[in-house]
């Protein structure tokens, strides 16, 4: 709970320019990426069945996050998931 509304969003640029970068994603993927990049929360989870595009949306998110000057550290619950 202490991590809620505790941070500035990772992305603070123009929202339209951000959405242009995400044009190749499905709508649900875009919404997840926007959620990660624009949240004020310290922790966010992404859940979905196999094959729904989680890896694709995380790759797009990671590229934008790195372009914002952050370092990416990925965590997974198992070696096969990593």
C-alpha positions in Angstrom: 0.0 0.0 0.0 2.9 2.4 0.7 3.8 2.3 -3.0 0.5 3.6 -4.2 0.6 7.1 -5.8 4.2 7.4 -4.6 6.0 8.0 -7.9 6.0 10.2 -11.0 5.2 8.3 -14.2 8.1 6.8 -16.1 6.9 8.6 -19.3 6.3 12.3 -19.1 6.3 13.2 -22.8 3.5 13.8 -25.3 0.8 11.2 -25.0 -0.1 11.3 -28.7 3.6 10.7 -29.6 3.6 7.7 -27.2 0.5 6.2 -28.7 2.1 6.6 -32.2 5.0 4.4 -31.0 2.4 1.8 -30.0 0.5 1.6 -33.2 1.6 -1.9 -34.0 0.1 -3.4 -30.8 -3.4 -4.7 -30.2 -5.6 -2.4 -28.2 -5.3 -4.5 -25.0 -1.5 -4.4 -25.3 -1.5 -0.6 -25.8 -3.6 -0.2 -22.7 -1.2 -2.3 -20.7 1.8 -0.4 -21.9 0.2 2.9 -21.2 -0.7 1.6 -17.7 2.9 0.8 -17.0 4.3 4.0 -18.4 1.8 6.4 -16.9 1.1 4.9 -13.5 2.0 6.6 -10.2 2.2 3.3 -8.4 5.4 1.5 -7.5 4.3 -2.0 -8.4 2.2 -3.2 -11.3 1.4 -6.7 -12.4 0.5 -8.0 -15.9 -1.4 -11.2 -16.1 -2.6 -13.1 -19.2 -3.0 -16.5 -20.8 -0.2 -17.9 -23.0 -0.1 -16.4 -26.4 -2.0 -13.2 -25.7 1.1 -10.9 -26.3 2.6 -10.2 -22.9 6.1 -10.6 -24.2 5.4 -8.3 -27.1 3.9 -5.6 -24.9 6.7 -5.9 -22.4 9.3 -5.6 -25.2 7.6 -2.4 -26.4 7.5 -1.1 -22.8 11.1 -1.9 -22.1 12.2 0.0 -25.2 10.3 3.2 -24.2 11.4 2.9 -20.5 15.1 2.6 -21.6 14.6 5.6 -23.9 13.4 7.5 -20.8 16.7 6.8 -19.1 15.8 3.9 -16.9 17.5 0.5 -16.6 15.3 -2.6 -17.0 15.4 -5.6 -14.7 13.0 -8.4 -15.5 11.8 -10.9 -12.9 10.0 -14.2 -13.5 8.6 -16.8 -11.2 10.5 -19.7 -12.9 13.4 -20.3 -15.2 11.1 -21.3 -18.1 9.1 -18.1 -17.7 12.2 -16.0 -17.8 
